[in-house]
């Protein structure tokens, strides 16, 4: 009986180790601390009233805002954020993009100002698989092509949450433990 309890304990520990989730460490997704933890490399990016603002009408630059973080053992994550196009649609189309990057760059949103809804907050979320052992990056990009006028995009409430293990995994694991216990009892 003692041996059976040890086997069950080890099986449960392995199951929790393989299928467990932990929290992702994206920091300052509400921009309450301004640019803290975020990289902004090119163009006009400012932080105003707890939001990140990409672009400055009339500059014609590319603005990029990103953050790399440790997924802390998660193999799938839900990434969500709010964004809003502001000012007016320019003559030439500006483009707002959202990307994730780990081993390669994946563009999940590529929206032009010609089809965008202005001055209305949009909420988006994406489910992505990640390598739990390496850094993961989320990023935003605004390409402004109008040198004399243009747009800006306001970003807020960026979050990265690990996706919980489905109940089926737990059910399968407990069923396997039951079968192991039944087999041990029958063979004893």
BABA-584293 format. One record per residue (C-alpha): residue number from 0; residue in three letters; chain; x, y, z. Coordinates in nm, 4 decimals. Each point is the difference from the previous one (the first is absolute). Last residue first. Example, Ala and Ser with C-alpha at 12.3 -4.5 7.8 and 13.67 -1.06 7.14 Angstrom:
2
@seq: 1, type: SER, mol: A, x: 1.3670, y: -0.1060, z: 0.7140
@seq: 0, type: ALA, mol: A, x: -0.1370, y: -0.3440, z: 0.0660
***
This chain:
188
@seq: 187, type: UNK, mol: A, x: -0.1703, y: -0.7975, z: -0.5426
@seq: 186, type: UNK, mol: A, x: -0.0539, y: -0.0014, z: -0.3781
@seq: 185, type: UNK, mol: A, x: -0.3595, y: 0.1257, z: 0.0260
@seq: 184, type: UNK, mol: A, x: 0.0940, y: 0.2777, z: 0.2448
@seq: 183, type: UNK, mol: A, x: 0.2921, y: 0.1135, z: -0.2162
@seq: 182, type: UNK, mol: A, x: -0.2215, y: 0.0010, z: -0.3110
@seq: 181, type: UNK, mol: A, x: -0.2692, y: 0.2009, z: 0.1785
@seq: 180, type: UNK, mol: A, x: 0.2540, y: 0.2549, z: 0.1258
@seq: 179, type: UNK, mol: A, x: 0.1534, y: 0.0428, z: -0.3456
@seq: 178, type: UNK, mol: A, x: -0.3473, y: 0.0297, z: -0.1521
@seq: 177, type: UNK, mol: A, x: -0.0982, y: 0.2647, z: 0.2554
@seq: 176, type: UNK, mol: A, x: 0.3176, y: 0.1981, z: -0.0689
@seq: 175, type: UNK, mol: A, x: -0.0779, y: -0.0140, z: -0.3702
@seq: 174, type: UNK, mol: A, x: -0.3518, y: 0.1276, z: 0.0633
@seq: 173, type: UNK, mol: A, x: 0.1346, y: 0.2827, z: 0.2162
@seq: 172, type: UNK, mol: A, x: 0.2354, y: 0.1062, z: -0.2790
@seq: 171, type: UNK, mol: A, x: -0.2672, y: -0.0216, z: -0.2702
@seq: 170, type: UNK, mol: A, x: -0.2385, y: 0.2105, z: 0.2082
@seq: 169, type: UNK, mol: A, x: 0.2721, y: 0.2596, z: 0.0691
@seq: 168, type: UNK, mol: A, x: 0.0854, y: 0.0195, z: -0.3706
@seq: 167, type: UNK, mol: A, x: -0.3693, y: 0.0194, z: -0.0897
@seq: 166, type: UNK, mol: A, x: -0.0437, y: 0.2959, z: 0.2360
@seq: 165, type: UNK, mol: A, x: 0.2054, y: 0.2085, z: -0.2389
@seq: 164, type: UNK, mol: A, x: 0.3242, y: 0.1503, z: 0.1322
@seq: 163, type: UNK, mol: A, x: -0.0463, y: 0.3702, z: 0.0551
@seq: 162, type: UNK, mol: A, x: 0.1206, y: 0.2464, z: -0.2656
@seq: 161, type: UNK, mol: A, x: 0.2733, y: 0.2234, z: 0.1391
@seq: 160, type: UNK, mol: A, x: -0.0904, y: 0.3692, z: 0.0073
@seq: 159, type: UNK, mol: A, x: 0.1620, y: 0.2846, z: -0.1922
@seq: 158, type: UNK, mol: A, x: -0.1568, y: 0.3410, z: 0.0410
@seq: 157, type: UNK, mol: A, x: 0.0089, y: 0.3382, z: -0.1753
@seq: 156, type: UNK, mol: A, x: -0.2573, y: 0.2331, z: 0.1553
@seq: 155, type: UNK, mol: A, x: 0.0712, y: 0.3028, z: -0.2220
@seq: 154, type: UNK, mol: A, x: 0.1089, y: 0.1083, z: -0.3476
@seq: 153, type: UNK, mol: A, x: -0.0704, y: 0.3349, z: -0.1727
@seq: 152, type: UNK, mol: A, x: 0.0573, y: 0.0121, z: -0.3756
@seq: 151, type: UNK, mol: A, x: 0.1015, y: 0.3177, z: -0.1822
@seq: 150, type: UNK, mol: A, x: -0.0897, y: 0.1350, z: -0.3389
@seq: 149, type: UNK, mol: A, x: 0.1344, y: 0.2010, z: -0.2850
@seq: 148, type: UNK, mol: A, x: 0.0724, y: 0.3395, z: -0.1452
@seq: 147, type: UNK, mol: A, x: 0.2867, y: 0.1649, z: -0.1893
@seq: 146, type: UNK, mol: A, x: 0.2448, y: -0.2924, z: -0.0216
@seq: 145, type: UNK, mol: A, x: -0.2652, y: -0.2601, z: -0.0739
@seq: 144, type: UNK, mol: A, x: 0.1531, y: -0.3491, z: -0.0020
@seq: 143, type: UNK, mol: A, x: -0.0600, y: -0.0860, z: 0.3640
@seq: 142, type: UNK, mol: A, x: 0.0888, y: -0.3585, z: 0.0890
@seq: 141, type: UNK, mol: A, x: -0.1272, y: -0.0846, z: 0.3484
@seq: 140, type: UNK, mol: A, x: 0.1462, y: -0.3041, z: 0.1727
@seq: 139, type: UNK, mol: A, x: -0.0956, y: -0.1956, z: 0.3107
@seq: 138, type: UNK, mol: A, x: 0.1921, y: -0.2751, z: 0.1744
@seq: 137, type: UNK, mol: A, x: -0.0173, y: -0.3091, z: 0.2160
@seq: 136, type: UNK, mol: A, x: 0.3233, y: -0.1877, z: 0.0682
@seq: 135, type: UNK, mol: A, x: 0.0635, y: -0.3449, z: 0.1500
@seq: 134, type: UNK, mol: A, x: 0.3174, y: -0.1048, z: 0.1786
@seq: 133, type: UNK, mol: A, x: 0.0891, y: -0.3684, z: -0.0002
@seq: 132, type: UNK, mol: A, x: -0.0867, y: -0.3187, z: 0.1916
@seq: 131, type: UNK, mol: A, x: -0.3786, y: -0.0081, z: -0.0262
@seq: 130, type: UNK, mol: A, x: 0.0110, y: -0.0037, z: -0.3809
@seq: 129, type: UNK, mol: A, x: -0.3245, y: 0.1739, z: -0.0846
@seq: 128, type: UNK, mol: A, x: -0.3378, y: -0.0773, z: -0.1516
@seq: 127, type: UNK, mol: A, x: -0.2243, y: 0.2974, z: -0.0706
@seq: 126, type: UNK, mol: A, x: -0.3607, y: 0.0871, z: 0.0786
@seq: 125, type: UNK, mol: A, x: -0.0868, y: 0.3527, z: -0.1111
@seq: 124, type: UNK, mol: A, x: -0.2087, y: 0.2738, z: 0.1554
@seq: 123, type: UNK, mol: A, x: -0.1334, y: 0.3273, z: -0.1364
@seq: 122, type: UNK, mol: A, x: -0.1870, y: 0.2965, z: 0.1446
@seq: 121, type: UNK, mol: A, x: -0.0840, y: 0.3009, z: -0.2190
@seq: 120, type: UNK, mol: A, x: -0.0420, y: 0.3523, z: 0.1371
@seq: 119, type: UNK, mol: A, x: -0.1869, y: 0.2379, z: -0.2307
@seq: 118, type: UNK, mol: A, x: 0.1611, y: 0.3285, z: -0.1123
@seq: 117, type: UNK, mol: A, x: 0.0468, y: -0.1205, z: -0.3594
@seq: 116, type: UNK, mol: A, x: -0.1286, y: -0.3245, z: -0.1510
@seq: 115, type: UNK, mol: A, x: 0.2683, y: -0.1384, z: -0.2286
@seq: 114, type: UNK, mol: A, x: -0.0440, y: -0.0991, z: -0.3659
@seq: 113, type: UNK, mol: A, x: 0.2111, y: 0.2779, z: -0.1548
@seq: 112, type: UNK, mol: A, x: 0.2241, y: 0.0118, z: 0.3078
@seq: 111, type: UNK, mol: A, x: 0.1381, y: -0.3414, z: -0.0887
@seq: 110, type: UNK, mol: A, x: -0.0047, y: -0.2961, z: 0.2356
@seq: 109, type: UNK, mol: A, x: 0.2672, y: -0.2701, z: 0.0264
@seq: 108, type: UNK, mol: A, x: -0.0712, y: -0.2203, z: 0.2987
@seq: 107, type: UNK, mol: A, x: 0.1559, y: -0.3336, z: 0.0981
@seq: 106, type: UNK, mol: A, x: 0.3444, y: 0.0465, z: -0.1581
@seq: 105, type: UNK, mol: A, x: 0.2213, y: -0.2922, z: 0.1053
@seq: 104, type: UNK, mol: A, x: 0.3718, y: 0.0697, z: 0.0439
@seq: 103, type: UNK, mol: A, x: 0.2355, y: -0.2967, z: 0.0404
@seq: 102, type: UNK, mol: A, x: 0.1555, y: -0.1946, z: 0.2866
@seq: 101, type: UNK, mol: A, x: -0.1962, y: 0.1963, z: 0.2560
@seq: 100, type: UNK, mol: A, x: -0.1872, y: 0.2931, z: -0.1427
@seq: 99, type: UNK, mol: A, x: -0.3540, y: 0.1244, z: 0.0216
@seq: 98, type: UNK, mol: A, x: -0.1390, y: 0.2705, z: -0.2240
@seq: 97, type: UNK, mol: A, x: -0.2632, y: 0.2735, z: -0.0089
@seq: 96, type: UNK, mol: A, x: -0.0236, y: 0.2335, z: -0.2980
@seq: 95, type: UNK, mol: A, x: -0.1370, y: 0.3477, z: -0.0773
@seq: 94, type: UNK, mol: A, x: 0.0289, y: 0.1256, z: -0.3580
@seq: 93, type: UNK, mol: A, x: -0.0303, y: 0.3527, z: -0.1435
@seq: 92, type: UNK, mol: A, x: -0.1905, y: 0.0425, z: -0.3275
@seq: 91, type: UNK, mol: A, x: 0.0679, y: 0.3023, z: -0.2179
@seq: 90, type: UNK, mol: A, x: -0.2627, y: 0.2762, z: 0.0165
@seq: 89, type: UNK, mol: A, x: -0.0117, y: -0.0185, z: 0.3783
@seq: 88, type: UNK, mol: A, x: -0.2859, y: -0.1409, z: 0.2099
@seq: 87, type: UNK, mol: A, x: -0.0611, y: 0.2464, z: 0.2796
@seq: 86, type: UNK, mol: A, x: 0.1380, y: 0.0529, z: 0.3548
@seq: 85, type: UNK, mol: A, x: 0.0011, y: -0.3175, z: 0.2086
@seq: 84, type: UNK, mol: A, x: 0.0031, y: -0.3764, z: -0.0522
@seq: 83, type: UNK, mol: A, x: -0.0776, y: -0.1786, z: 0.3246
@seq: 82, type: UNK, mol: A, x: 0.1500, y: -0.3076, z: 0.1613
@seq: 81, type: UNK, mol: A, x: -0.0827, y: -0.2455, z: 0.2771
@seq: 80, type: UNK, mol: A, x: 0.2148, y: -0.3034, z: 0.0760
@seq: 79, type: UNK, mol: A, x: -0.0070, y: -0.3776, z: 0.0451
@seq: 78, type: UNK, mol: A, x: 0.2528, y: -0.2848, z: -0.0201
@seq: 77, type: UNK, mol: A, x: -0.1192, y: -0.3449, z: 0.1051
@seq: 76, type: UNK, mol: A, x: 0.2905, y: -0.2329, z: 0.0528
@seq: 75, type: UNK, mol: A, x: 0.0974, y: -0.3568, z: -0.0788
@seq: 74, type: UNK, mol: A, x: 0.3013, y: -0.2032, z: 0.1164
@seq: 73, type: UNK, mol: A, x: 0.0337, y: 0.1742, z: 0.3370
@seq: 72, type: UNK, mol: A, x: 0.3209, y: -0.0736, z: 0.1903
@seq: 71, type: UNK, mol: A, x: 0.0791, y: 0.3534, z: 0.1117
@seq: 70, type: UNK, mol: A, x: -0.0947, y: 0.1776, z: -0.3261
@seq: 69, type: UNK, mol: A, x: 0.3123, y: 0.2157, z: 0.0573
@seq: 68, type: UNK, mol: A, x: -0.0359, y: 0.3511, z: -0.1381
@seq: 67, type: UNK, mol: A, x: 0.0877, y: 0.2148, z: -0.3004
@seq: 66, type: UNK, mol: A, x: -0.1865, y: 0.3286, z: -0.0414
@seq: 65, type: UNK, mol: A, x: -0.0690, y: 0.1985, z: -0.3144
@seq: 64, type: UNK, mol: A, x: -0.0880, y: 0.3436, z: -0.1411
@seq: 63, type: UNK, mol: A, x: 0.0855, y: 0.0937, z: -0.3589
@seq: 62, type: UNK, mol: A, x: -0.0712, y: 0.3328, z: -0.1710
@seq: 61, type: UNK, mol: A, x: 0.0641, y: 0.0485, z: -0.3733
@seq: 60, type: UNK, mol: A, x: 0.0226, y: 0.3627, z: -0.1061
@seq: 59, type: UNK, mol: A, x: -0.2025, y: 0.2391, z: -0.2200
@seq: 58, type: UNK, mol: A, x: 0.0067, y: 0.2862, z: 0.2493
@seq: 57, type: UNK, mol: A, x: -0.3285, y: 0.1814, z: -0.0703
@seq: 56, type: UNK, mol: A, x: -0.2138, y: -0.1718, z: 0.2588
@seq: 55, type: UNK, mol: A, x: 0.2111, y: -0.1422, z: 0.2797
@seq: 54, type: UNK, mol: A, x: 0.0229, y: -0.3724, z: 0.0234
@seq: 53, type: UNK, mol: A, x: -0.0484, y: -0.2629, z: 0.2657
@seq: 52, type: UNK, mol: A, x: -0.1618, y: 0.1120, z: 0.3257
@seq: 51, type: UNK, mol: A, x: 0.0394, y: -0.2208, z: 0.3056
@seq: 50, type: UNK, mol: A, x: -0.2634, y: 0.0444, z: 0.2697
@seq: 49, type: UNK, mol: A, x: -0.0046, y: 0.0794, z: 0.3725
@seq: 48, type: UNK, mol: A, x: -0.0728, y: 0.3700, z: -0.0392
@seq: 47, type: UNK, mol: A, x: 0.2531, y: 0.0552, z: -0.2818
@seq: 46, type: UNK, mol: A, x: 0.2990, y: -0.2112, z: -0.1021
@seq: 45, type: UNK, mol: A, x: 0.1693, y: 0.1043, z: -0.3236
@seq: 44, type: UNK, mol: A, x: 0.1256, y: -0.1804, z: -0.3086
@seq: 43, type: UNK, mol: A, x: 0.1172, y: 0.1954, z: -0.3054
@seq: 42, type: UNK, mol: A, x: 0.2347, y: -0.1798, z: -0.2337
@seq: 41, type: UNK, mol: A, x: 0.2230, y: -0.2974, z: 0.0718
@seq: 40, type: UNK, mol: A, x: 0.1040, y: -0.2084, z: 0.2951
@seq: 39, type: UNK, mol: A, x: -0.2514, y: -0.0236, z: 0.2738
@seq: 38, type: UNK, mol: A, x: 0.0872, y: -0.2629, z: 0.2556
@seq: 37, type: UNK, mol: A, x: -0.2433, y: -0.0517, z: 0.2875
@seq: 36, type: UNK, mol: A, x: 0.0846, y: -0.0965, z: 0.3591
@seq: 35, type: UNK, mol: A, x: -0.0755, y: 0.3531, z: 0.1335
@seq: 34, type: UNK, mol: A, x: -0.1305, y: 0.2256, z: -0.2796
@seq: 33, type: UNK, mol: A, x: -0.2632, y: 0.1662, z: 0.2156
@seq: 32, type: UNK, mol: A, x: -0.0521, y: -0.1632, z: 0.3400
@seq: 31, type: UNK, mol: A, x: -0.3777, y: -0.0171, z: -0.0438
@seq: 30, type: UNK, mol: A, x: 0.0617, y: -0.1482, z: -0.3448
@seq: 29, type: UNK, mol: A, x: -0.2870, y: -0.2492, z: 0.0510
@seq: 28, type: UNK, mol: A, x: 0.2196, y: -0.2881, z: -0.1159
@seq: 27, type: UNK, mol: A, x: 0.2639, y: 0.0988, z: 0.2568
@seq: 26, type: UNK, mol: A, x: 0.1765, y: -0.3373, z: 0.0107
@seq: 25, type: UNK, mol: A, x: -0.0544, y: -0.3178, z: -0.2025
@seq: 24, type: UNK, mol: A, x: 0.1131, y: -0.2793, z: 0.2331
@seq: 23, type: UNK, mol: A, x: -0.2041, y: -0.2999, z: -0.1027
@seq: 22, type: UNK, mol: A, x: -0.1601, y: -0.1890, z: 0.2829
@seq: 21, type: UNK, mol: A, x: 0.0310, y: -0.3733, z: 0.0483
@seq: 20, type: UNK, mol: A, x: -0.1604, y: -0.3038, z: -0.1456
@seq: 19, type: UNK, mol: A, x: 0.0248, y: -0.3656, z: 0.0899
@seq: 18, type: UNK, mol: A, x: -0.0233, y: -0.2811, z: -0.2526
@seq: 17, type: UNK, mol: A, x: 0.3425, y: -0.1572, z: 0.0140
@seq: 16, type: UNK, mol: A, x: 0.0893, y: 0.0715, z: 0.3633
@seq: 15, type: UNK, mol: A, x: -0.3527, y: -0.0652, z: 0.1245
@seq: 14, type: UNK, mol: A, x: -0.0067, y: -0.3364, z: -0.1774
@seq: 13, type: UNK, mol: A, x: 0.3485, y: -0.0864, z: 0.1257
@seq: 12, type: UNK, mol: A, x: -0.0993, y: 0.0795, z: 0.3584
@seq: 11, type: UNK, mol: A, x: -0.3205, y: -0.2029, z: -0.0389
@seq: 10, type: UNK, mol: A, x: 0.1951, y: -0.2979, z: -0.1337
@seq: 9, type: UNK, mol: A, x: 0.2576, y: 0.0260, z: 0.2814
@seq: 8, type: UNK, mol: A, x: -0.2726, y: 0.0087, z: 0.2677
@seq: 7, type: UNK, mol: A, x: -0.1824, y: -0.2934, z: -0.1617
@seq: 6, type: UNK, mol: A, x: 0.3203, y: -0.2049, z: -0.0091
@seq: 5, type: UNK, mol: A, x: 0.0797, y: 0.0812, z: 0.3631
@seq: 4, type: UNK, mol: A, x: -0.3529, y: -0.0911, z: 0.1077
@seq: 3, type: UNK, mol: A, x: 0.0319, y: -0.3339, z: -0.1836
@seq: 2, type: UNK, mol: A, x: 0.3338, y: -0.0720, z: 0.1732
@seq: 1, type: UNK, mol: A, x: -0.1535, y: 0.0654, z: 0.3424
@seq: 0, type: UNK, mol: A, x: -0.2866, y: -0.2333, z: -0.0833
***
